[in-house]
């Protein structure tokens, strides 16, 4: 769907332009949870166009009461999720959140989400800045 591919948000960190990172978010989507499943996962690409590292330390979502940074790893052939305290995106780098890897774990839903829904989240940086991101819910 071209509309989904075009779902690109340019986000400029607020504040002084010189030292603050300029973060660009693209391809932000949430995987629709199967019926009865309380958890979903959010994915995105986060590019740091600034000159200093940006450190993601958390997120809040209008759709869920609890959001954690997770990574999925294969351990002894079994996929396991672990919580991460933070993810550092160096200057000029892109952090990719994708199925089977890093993701935003969405827990304690405030209501059901279905494909096509749009969800606003705020990424929280260690600097204290927040980055608003619009996610779209897609089918699994
Ligand atoms: Cu997870």
Backbone and ligand atoms as CSV (ligand in chain L), in Angstrom:
chain,resi,resn,atom,element,x,y,z
A,1,UNK,N,N,0.848,-1.194,0.000
A,1,UNK,CA,C,0.000,0.000,0.000
A,1,UNK,C,C,0.883,1.244,0.000
A,2,UNK,N,N,0.756,2.031,-1.076
A,2,UNK,CA,C,1.591,3.224,-1.158
A,2,UNK,C,C,1.357,4.186,-0.011
A,3,UNK,N,N,0.087,4.229,0.423
A,3,UNK,CA,C,-0.228,5.165,1.493
A,3,UNK,C,C,0.594,4.856,2.742
A,4,UNK,N,N,0.784,3.567,2.987
A,4,UNK,CA,C,1.551,3.190,4.169
A,4,UNK,C,C,3.020,3.543,3.980
A,5,UNK,N,N,3.526,3.303,2.784
A,5,UNK,CA,C,4.930,3.606,2.530
A,5,UNK,C,C,5.184,5.098,2.646
A,6,UNK,N,N,4.167,5.868,2.327
A,6,UNK,CA,C,4.335,7.312,2.385
A,6,UNK,C,C,4.146,7.844,3.799
A,7,UNK,N,N,3.846,6.931,4.697
A,7,UNK,CA,C,3.585,7.348,6.074
A,7,UNK,C,C,4.918,7.673,6.740
A,8,UNK,N,N,5.406,8.826,6.465
A,8,UNK,CA,C,6.744,9.214,6.890
A,8,UNK,C,C,6.628,10.511,7.675
A,9,UNK,N,N,7.221,10.527,8.815
A,9,UNK,CA,C,7.130,11.715,9.647
A,9,UNK,C,C,8.507,12.285,9.885
A,10,UNK,N,N,8.678,13.515,9.539
A,10,UNK,CA,C,9.927,14.191,9.866
A,10,UNK,C,C,9.744,14.891,11.198
A,11,UNK,N,N,10.632,14.588,12.103
A,11,UNK,CA,C,10.502,15.155,13.433
A,11,UNK,C,C,11.764,15.927,13.766
A,12,UNK,N,N,11.583,17.153,14.122
A,12,UNK,CA,C,12.726,17.958,14.523
A,12,UNK,C,C,12.651,18.191,16.021
A,13,UNK,N,N,13.718,17.831,16.684
A,13,UNK,CA,C,13.731,18.000,18.126
A,13,UNK,C,C,13.576,19.475,18.472
A,14,UNK,N,N,12.792,19.721,19.495
A,14,UNK,CA,C,12.555,21.092,19.910
A,14,UNK,C,C,13.786,21.674,20.587
A,15,UNK,N,N,13.857,22.948,20.611
A,15,UNK,CA,C,14.930,23.597,21.354
A,15,UNK,C,C,16.003,24.160,20.449
A,16,UNK,N,N,17.166,24.418,21.015
A,16,UNK,CA,C,18.247,25.040,20.266
A,16,UNK,C,C,18.717,24.111,19.160
A,17,UNK,N,N,18.945,24.679,18.003
A,17,UNK,CA,C,19.236,23.863,16.833
A,17,UNK,C,C,20.649,23.292,16.849
A,18,UNK,N,N,21.581,23.993,17.455
A,18,UNK,CA,C,22.983,23.611,17.322
A,18,UNK,C,C,23.308,22.259,17.930
A,19,UNK,N,N,22.949,22.040,19.178
A,19,UNK,CA,C,23.407,20.845,19.874
A,19,UNK,C,C,22.362,19.740,19.903
A,20,UNK,N,N,21.127,20.064,19.639
A,20,UNK,CA,C,20.082,19.049,19.790
A,20,UNK,C,C,20.054,18.105,18.595
A,21,UNK,N,N,19.810,16.818,18.841
A,21,UNK,CA,C,19.730,15.892,17.718
A,21,UNK,C,C,18.500,16.157,16.862
A,22,UNK,N,N,18.636,15.910,15.606
A,22,UNK,CA,C,17.510,16.021,14.690
A,22,UNK,C,C,17.116,14.606,14.311
A,23,UNK,N,N,15.981,14.196,14.782
A,23,UNK,CA,C,15.577,12.805,14.609
A,23,UNK,C,C,14.496,12.685,13.555
A,24,UNK,N,N,14.657,11.680,12.719
A,24,UNK,CA,C,13.729,11.429,11.632
A,24,UNK,C,C,13.150,10.042,11.833
A,25,UNK,N,N,11.848,9.955,11.884
A,25,UNK,CA,C,11.174,8.676,12.091
A,25,UNK,C,C,10.483,8.274,10.808
A,26,UNK,N,N,10.631,7.010,10.411
A,26,UNK,CA,C,9.902,6.530,9.245
A,26,UNK,C,C,9.383,5.132,9.510
A,27,UNK,N,N,8.381,4.750,8.705
A,27,UNK,CA,C,7.864,3.390,8.728
A,27,UNK,C,C,7.420,2.966,10.129
A,28,UNK,N,N,6.706,3.854,10.810
A,28,UNK,CA,C,6.247,3.551,12.168
A,28,UNK,C,C,4.923,2.801,12.114
A,29,UNK,N,N,4.923,1.583,12.610
A,29,UNK,CA,C,3.697,0.787,12.553
A,29,UNK,C,C,3.584,-0.113,13.779
A,30,UNK,N,N,2.372,-0.514,14.045
A,30,UNK,CA,C,2.070,-1.410,15.164
A,30,UNK,C,C,1.464,-2.677,14.592
A,31,UNK,N,N,1.933,-3.788,15.079
A,31,UNK,CA,C,1.388,-5.056,14.625
A,31,UNK,C,C,0.093,-5.324,15.371
A,32,UNK,N,N,-0.955,-5.529,14.607
A,32,UNK,CA,C,-2.261,-5.815,15.200
A,32,UNK,C,C,-2.161,-7.086,16.045
A,33,UNK,N,N,-2.635,-6.993,17.287
A,33,UNK,CA,C,-2.574,-8.152,18.175
A,33,UNK,C,C,-3.652,-9.150,17.802
A,34,UNK,N,N,-3.353,-10.453,17.962
A,34,UNK,CA,C,-4.405,-11.448,17.738
A,34,UNK,C,C,-5.487,-11.307,18.800
A,35,UNK,N,N,-6.702,-11.785,18.509
A,35,UNK,CA,C,-7.805,-11.634,19.456
A,35,UNK,C,C,-7.435,-12.210,20.832
A,36,UNK,N,N,-7.732,-11.474,21.875
A,36,UNK,CA,C,-7.490,-11.949,23.219
A,36,UNK,C,C,-6.076,-11.756,23.715
A,37,UNK,N,N,-5.213,-11.274,22.820
A,37,UNK,CA,C,-3.810,-11.070,23.190
A,37,UNK,C,C,-3.650,-9.639,23.701
A,38,UNK,N,N,-3.179,-9.471,24.924
A,38,UNK,CA,C,-3.134,-8.117,25.497
A,38,UNK,C,C,-1.958,-7.278,25.021
A,39,UNK,N,N,-0.965,-7.887,24.383
A,39,UNK,CA,C,0.233,-7.131,24.023
A,39,UNK,C,C,0.344,-6.936,22.519
A,40,UNK,N,N,0.860,-5.779,22.138
A,40,UNK,CA,C,1.205,-5.520,20.741
A,40,UNK,C,C,2.644,-5.017,20.709
A,41,UNK,N,N,3.142,-4.852,19.507
A,41,UNK,CA,C,4.502,-4.341,19.363
A,41,UNK,C,C,4.528,-3.241,18.319
A,42,UNK,N,N,5.332,-2.212,18.592
A,42,UNK,CA,C,5.502,-1.105,17.663
A,42,UNK,C,C,6.886,-1.144,17.043
A,43,UNK,N,N,6.937,-0.792,15.757
A,43,UNK,CA,C,8.192,-0.838,15.005
A,43,UNK,C,C,8.391,0.491,14.290
A,44,UNK,N,N,9.633,0.846,14.050
A,44,UNK,CA,C,9.930,2.090,13.355
A,44,UNK,C,C,11.402,2.110,12.966
A,45,UNK,N,N,11.722,3.098,12.165
A,45,UNK,CA,C,13.122,3.400,11.898
A,45,UNK,C,C,13.386,4.789,12.456
A,46,UNK,N,N,14.456,4.898,13.217
A,46,UNK,CA,C,14.781,6.153,13.890
A,46,UNK,C,C,16.170,6.591,13.445
A,47,UNK,N,N,16.210,7.656,12.642
A,47,UNK,CA,C,17.476,8.146,12.096
A,47,UNK,C,C,17.903,9.415,12.820
A,48,UNK,N,N,19.149,9.445,13.192
A,48,UNK,CA,C,19.706,10.607,13.869
A,48,UNK,C,C,20.520,11.428,12.873
A,49,UNK,N,N,19.952,12.531,12.426
A,49,UNK,CA,C,20.650,13.411,11.484
A,49,UNK,C,C,21.467,14.481,12.191
A,50,UNK,N,N,21.483,14.425,13.495
A,50,UNK,CA,C,22.197,15.437,14.259
A,50,UNK,C,C,23.678,15.112,14.375
A,51,UNK,N,N,24.342,15.874,15.201
A,51,UNK,CA,C,25.790,15.708,15.365
A,51,UNK,C,C,26.149,15.044,16.691
A,52,UNK,N,N,25.130,14.747,17.497
A,52,UNK,CA,C,25.372,14.077,18.772
A,52,UNK,C,C,24.486,12.853,18.877
A,53,UNK,N,N,24.926,11.875,19.660
A,53,UNK,CA,C,24.131,10.675,19.854
A,53,UNK,C,C,22.811,11.011,20.534
A,54,UNK,N,N,21.776,10.279,20.156
A,54,UNK,CA,C,20.473,10.391,20.812
A,54,UNK,C,C,20.228,9.076,21.550
A,55,UNK,N,N,19.741,9.179,22.772
A,55,UNK,CA,C,19.522,7.984,23.575
A,55,UNK,C,C,18.031,7.859,23.883
A,56,UNK,N,N,17.433,6.829,23.316
A,56,UNK,CA,C,16.019,6.547,23.583
A,56,UNK,C,C,15.915,5.804,24.904
A,57,UNK,N,N,15.121,6.336,25.818
A,57,UNK,CA,C,15.014,5.692,27.133
A,57,UNK,C,C,13.603,5.179,27.417
A,58,UNK,N,N,12.646,5.475,26.558
A,58,UNK,CA,C,11.296,4.980,26.805
A,58,UNK,C,C,10.310,5.625,25.858
A,59,UNK,N,N,9.043,5.325,26.082
A,59,UNK,CA,C,7.989,5.890,25.255
A,59,UNK,C,C,6.675,5.828,26.014
A,60,UNK,N,N,5.788,6.712,25.640
A,60,UNK,CA,C,4.416,6.629,26.131
A,60,UNK,C,C,3.501,6.580,24.921
A,61,UNK,N,N,2.345,5.962,25.097
A,61,UNK,CA,C,1.410,5.811,23.995
A,61,UNK,C,C,0.007,6.149,24.454
A,62,UNK,N,N,-0.778,6.756,23.548
A,62,UNK,CA,C,-2.173,7.025,23.891
A,62,UNK,C,C,-2.984,5.730,23.941
A,63,UNK,N,N,-2.428,4.643,23.408
A,63,UNK,CA,C,-3.203,3.406,23.291
A,63,UNK,C,C,-2.941,2.413,24.416
A,64,UNK,N,N,-1.812,2.557,25.105
A,64,UNK,CA,C,-1.416,1.576,26.120
A,64,UNK,C,C,-0.861,2.290,27.347
A,65,UNK,N,N,-1.096,1.717,28.512
A,65,UNK,CA,C,-0.609,2.334,29.741
A,65,UNK,C,C,0.867,2.059,29.988
A,66,UNK,N,N,1.399,1.017,29.349
A,66,UNK,CA,C,2.790,0.659,29.616
A,66,UNK,C,C,3.507,0.356,28.308
A,67,UNK,N,N,4.623,1.023,28.091
A,67,UNK,CA,C,5.448,0.787,26.900
A,67,UNK,C,C,6.876,0.515,27.364
A,68,UNK,N,N,7.452,-0.559,26.858
A,68,UNK,CA,C,8.836,-0.891,27.190
A,68,UNK,C,C,9.638,-1.087,25.913
A,69,UNK,N,N,10.945,-0.857,26.018
A,69,UNK,CA,C,11.854,-1.142,24.901
A,69,UNK,C,C,12.292,-2.596,25.046
A,70,UNK,N,N,12.059,-3.377,24.010
A,70,UNK,CA,C,12.405,-4.800,24.061
A,70,UNK,C,C,13.299,-5.177,22.889
A,71,UNK,N,N,14.005,-6.280,23.066
A,71,UNK,CA,C,14.701,-6.898,21.947
A,71,UNK,C,C,14.409,-8.385,21.994
A,72,UNK,N,N,14.190,-8.966,20.831
A,72,UNK,CA,C,13.998,-10.412,20.725
A,72,UNK,C,C,15.309,-11.041,20.284
A,73,UNK,N,N,15.727,-12.070,21.019
A,73,UNK,CA,C,16.960,-12.777,20.651
A,73,UNK,C,C,16.697,-14.262,20.667
A,74,UNK,N,N,17.434,-14.950,19.802
A,74,UNK,CA,C,17.366,-16.409,19.809
A,74,UNK,C,C,18.312,-16.929,20.882
A,75,UNK,N,N,17.761,-17.680,21.819
A,75,UNK,CA,C,18.586,-18.305,22.848
A,75,UNK,C,C,18.272,-19.789,22.851
A,76,UNK,N,N,19.274,-20.573,22.501
A,76,UNK,CA,C,19.087,-22.023,22.391
A,76,UNK,C,C,17.931,-22.348,21.449
A,77,UNK,N,N,17.837,-21.601,20.375
A,77,UNK,CA,C,16.813,-21.871,19.376
A,77,UNK,C,C,15.434,-21.371,19.727
A,78,UNK,N,N,15.327,-20.680,20.873
A,78,UNK,CA,C,14.029,-20.164,21.292
A,78,UNK,C,C,14.089,-18.636,21.288
A,79,UNK,N,N,13.076,-18.016,20.695
A,79,UNK,CA,C,13.038,-16.557,20.667
A,79,UNK,C,C,12.565,-16.039,22.020
A,80,UNK,N,N,13.407,-15.221,22.626
A,80,UNK,CA,C,13.044,-14.643,23.928
A,80,UNK,C,C,13.159,-13.128,23.855
A,81,UNK,N,N,12.274,-12.450,24.582
A,81,UNK,CA,C,12.313,-10.994,24.630
A,81,UNK,C,C,12.977,-10.533,25.923
A,82,UNK,N,N,13.784,-9.512,25.772
A,82,UNK,CA,C,14.390,-8.893,26.958
A,82,UNK,C,C,14.113,-7.400,26.919
A,83,UNK,N,N,13.986,-6.832,28.096
A,83,UNK,CA,C,13.795,-5.388,28.181
A,83,UNK,C,C,15.150,-4.692,28.116
A,84,UNK,N,N,15.198,-3.590,27.374
A,84,UNK,CA,C,16.403,-2.776,27.296
A,84,UNK,C,C,16.159,-1.459,28.033
A,85,UNK,N,N,17.182,-0.977,28.729
A,85,UNK,CA,C,17.053,0.305,29.421
A,85,UNK,C,C,17.046,1.469,28.433
A,86,UNK,N,N,17.807,1.314,27.375
A,86,UNK,CA,C,17.929,2.420,26.423
A,86,UNK,C,C,18.496,1.894,25.110
A,87,UNK,N,N,18.351,2.716,24.072
A,87,UNK,CA,C,18.976,2.437,22.787
A,87,UNK,C,C,19.641,3.715,22.326
A,88,UNK,N,N,20.930,3.633,22.061
A,88,UNK,CA,C,21.685,4.801,21.621
A,88,UNK,C,C,21.759,4.823,20.102
A,89,UNK,N,N,21.385,5.939,19.521
A,89,UNK,CA,C,21.478,6.124,18.071
A,89,UNK,C,C,22.555,7.169,17.821
A,90,UNK,N,N,23.682,6.714,17.301
A,90,UNK,CA,C,24.801,7.623,17.062
A,90,UNK,C,C,24.494,8.615,15.953
A,91,UNK,N,N,25.268,9.690,15.918
A,91,UNK,CA,C,25.098,10.689,14.865
A,91,UNK,C,C,25.226,10.023,13.502
A,92,UNK,N,N,24.264,10.249,12.644
A,92,UNK,CA,C,24.286,9.691,11.307
A,92,UNK,C,C,23.814,8.256,11.214
A,93,UNK,N,N,23.407,7.682,12.335
A,93,UNK,CA,C,22.984,6.280,12.338
A,93,UNK,C,C,21.459,6.154,12.341
A,94,UNK,N,N,21.013,4.948,11.967
A,94,UNK,CA,C,19.591,4.630,12.012
A,94,UNK,C,C,19.388,3.402,12.876
A,95,UNK,N,N,18.509,3.497,13.860
A,95,UNK,CA,C,18.122,2.337,14.654
A,95,UNK,C,C,16.849,1.763,14.046
A,96,UNK,N,N,16.900,0.472,13.725
A,96,UNK,CA,C,15.762,-0.187,13.103
A,96,UNK,C,C,15.059,-1.049,14.142
A,97,UNK,N,N,13.781,-0.822,14.287
A,97,UNK,CA,C,12.928,-1.655,15.150
A,97,UNK,C,C,12.067,-2.494,14.215
A,98,UNK,N,N,12.217,-3.818,14.289
A,98,UNK,CA,C,11.516,-4.659,13.333
A,98,UNK,C,C,11.167,-5.982,13.984
A,99,UNK,N,N,10.189,-6.688,13.414
A,99,UNK,CA,C,9.812,-7.997,13.971
A,99,UNK,C,C,11.036,-8.912,14.076
A,100,UNK,N,N,11.168,-9.564,15.207
A,100,UNK,CA,C,12.304,-10.435,15.440
A,100,UNK,C,C,13.493,-9.720,16.050
A,101,UNK,N,N,13.375,-8.408,16.229
A,101,UNK,CA,C,14.478,-7.626,16.789
A,101,UNK,C,C,13.957,-6.662,17.838
A,102,UNK,N,N,14.455,-5.432,17.733
A,102,UNK,CA,C,14.013,-4.438,18.705
A,102,UNK,C,C,12.572,-4.019,18.427
A,103,UNK,N,N,11.864,-3.724,19.485
A,103,UNK,CA,C,10.492,-3.251,19.321
A,103,UNK,C,C,10.058,-2.481,20.554
A,104,UNK,N,N,8.989,-1.746,20.388
A,104,UNK,CA,C,8.345,-1.108,21.532
A,104,UNK,C,C,7.217,-2.026,21.971
A,105,UNK,N,N,7.357,-2.595,23.165
A,105,UNK,CA,C,6.348,-3.523,23.666
A,105,UNK,C,C,5.213,-2.711,24.255
A,106,UNK,N,N,4.030,-2.956,23.736
A,106,UNK,CA,C,2.852,-2.200,24.163
A,106,UNK,C,C,2.007,-3.085,25.063
A,107,UNK,N,N,1.874,-2.676,26.321
A,107,UNK,CA,C,1.155,-3.482,27.310
A,107,UNK,C,C,0.069,-2.654,27.975
A,108,UNK,N,N,-0.849,-3.333,28.616
A,108,UNK,CA,C,-1.982,-2.679,29.295
A,108,UNK,C,C,-2.764,-1.782,28.320
A,109,UNK,N,N,-3.370,-2.397,27.300
A,109,UNK,CA,C,-4.104,-1.613,26.301
A,109,UNK,C,C,-5.303,-0.886,26.907
A,110,UNK,N,N,-5.551,0.314,26.419
A,110,UNK,CA,C,-6.721,1.081,26.866
A,110,UNK,C,C,-7.964,0.716,26.067
A,111,UNK,N,N,-7.757,0.006,24.971
A,111,UNK,CA,C,-8.881,-0.414,24.139
A,111,UNK,C,C,-8.339,-1.224,22.984
A,112,UNK,N,N,-9.221,-1.843,22.213
A,112,UNK,CA,C,-8.742,-2.659,21.090
A,112,UNK,C,C,-8.183,-1.798,19.960
A,113,UNK,N,N,-7.161,-2.319,19.304
A,113,UNK,CA,C,-6.613,-1.675,18.114
A,113,UNK,C,C,-6.881,-2.569,16.928
A,114,UNK,N,N,-7.228,-1.970,15.796
A,114,UNK,CA,C,-7.413,-2.770,14.593
A,114,UNK,C,C,-6.655,-2.121,13.442
A,115,UNK,N,N,-6.410,-2.940,12.433
A,115,UNK,CA,C,-5.638,-2.463,11.280
A,115,UNK,C,C,-6.247,-1.174,10.742
A,116,UNK,N,N,-5.399,-0.208,10.473
A,116,UNK,CA,C,-5.839,1.081,9.966
A,116,UNK,C,C,-5.896,2.160,11.032
A,117,UNK,N,N,-5.969,1.749,12.295
A,117,UNK,CA,C,-5.984,2.737,13.377
A,117,UNK,C,C,-4.661,3.494,13.407
A,118,UNK,N,N,-4.720,4.741,13.829
A,118,UNK,CA,C,-3.503,5.525,14.014
A,118,UNK,C,C,-3.319,5.798,15.500
A,119,UNK,N,N,-2.088,5.681,15.937
A,119,UNK,CA,C,-1.774,5.789,17.366
A,119,UNK,C,C,-0.620,6.770,17.542
A,120,UNK,N,N,-0.830,7.725,18.409
A,120,UNK,CA,C,0.246,8.677,18.721
A,120,UNK,C,C,1.079,8.166,19.894
A,121,UNK,N,N,2.373,8.264,19.749
A,121,UNK,CA,C,3.274,7.947,20.852
A,121,UNK,C,C,4.256,9.100,21.019
A,122,UNK,N,N,4.873,9.122,22.173
A,122,UNK,CA,C,5.950,10.072,22.439
A,122,UNK,C,C,7.188,9.264,22.796
A,123,UNK,N,N,8.219,9.406,21.984
A,123,UNK,CA,C,9.489,8.788,22.340
A,123,UNK,C,C,10.185,9.692,23.356
A,124,UNK,N,N,10.771,9.085,24.363
A,124,UNK,CA,C,11.443,9.858,25.409
A,124,UNK,C,C,12.951,9.678,25.271
A,125,UNK,N,N,13.641,10.809,25.210
A,125,UNK,CA,C,15.092,10.777,25.096
A,125,UNK,C,C,15.723,11.098,26.448
A,126,UNK,N,N,16.945,10.605,26.611
A,126,UNK,CA,C,17.648,10.870,27.869
A,126,UNK,C,C,17.847,12.367,28.098
A,127,UNK,N,N,17.940,13.127,27.010
A,127,UNK,CA,C,18.127,14.577,27.118
A,127,UNK,C,C,16.914,15.267,27.723
A,128,UNK,N,N,15.798,14.530,27.830
A,128,UNK,CA,C,14.575,15.134,28.335
A,128,UNK,C,C,13.614,15.514,27.229
A,129,UNK,N,N,14.107,15.486,26.001
A,129,UNK,CA,C,13.239,15.797,24.877
A,129,UNK,C,C,12.276,14.645,24.606
A,130,UNK,N,N,11.166,14.965,23.980
A,130,UNK,CA,C,10.253,13.930,23.513
A,130,UNK,C,C,10.047,14.109,22.011
A,131,UNK,N,N,9.831,12.991,21.344
A,131,UNK,CA,C,9.632,12.997,19.902
A,131,UNK,C,C,8.262,12.406,19.607
A,132,UNK,N,N,7.335,13.201,19.083
A,132,UNK,CA,C,6.022,12.659,18.750
A,132,UNK,C,C,6.088,11.808,17.488
A,133,UNK,N,N,5.444,10.655,17.528
A,133,UNK,CA,C,5.429,9.754,16.373
A,133,UNK,C,C,4.019,9.231,16.175
A,134,UNK,N,N,3.580,9.196,14.931
A,134,UNK,CA,C,2.290,8.642,14.577
A,134,UNK,C,C,2.499,7.241,14.001
A,135,UNK,N,N,1.935,6.246,14.655
A,135,UNK,CA,C,2.038,4.863,14.199
A,135,UNK,C,C,0.740,4.471,13.507
A,136,UNK,N,N,0.832,3.560,12.565
A,136,UNK,CA,C,-0.364,2.997,11.961
A,136,UNK,C,C,-0.415,1.509,12.258
A,137,UNK,N,N,-1.613,1.018,12.563
A,137,UNK,CA,C,-1.771,-0.397,12.904
A,137,UNK,C,C,-1.951,-1.196,11.616
A,138,UNK,N,N,-1.167,-2.254,11.512
A,138,UNK,CA,C,-1.245,-3.129,10.347
A,138,UNK,C,C,-1.577,-4.541,10.784
A,139,UNK,N,N,-2.139,-5.287,9.857
A,139,UNK,CA,C,-2.381,-6.707,10.128
A,139,UNK,C,C,-1.063,-7.448,10.301
A,140,UNK,N,N,-1.117,-8.533,10.990
A,140,UNK,CA,C,0.082,-9.353,11.203
A,140,UNK,C,C,0.584,-9.924,9.892
L,1,CU,CU,CU,8.507,-7.493,23.633
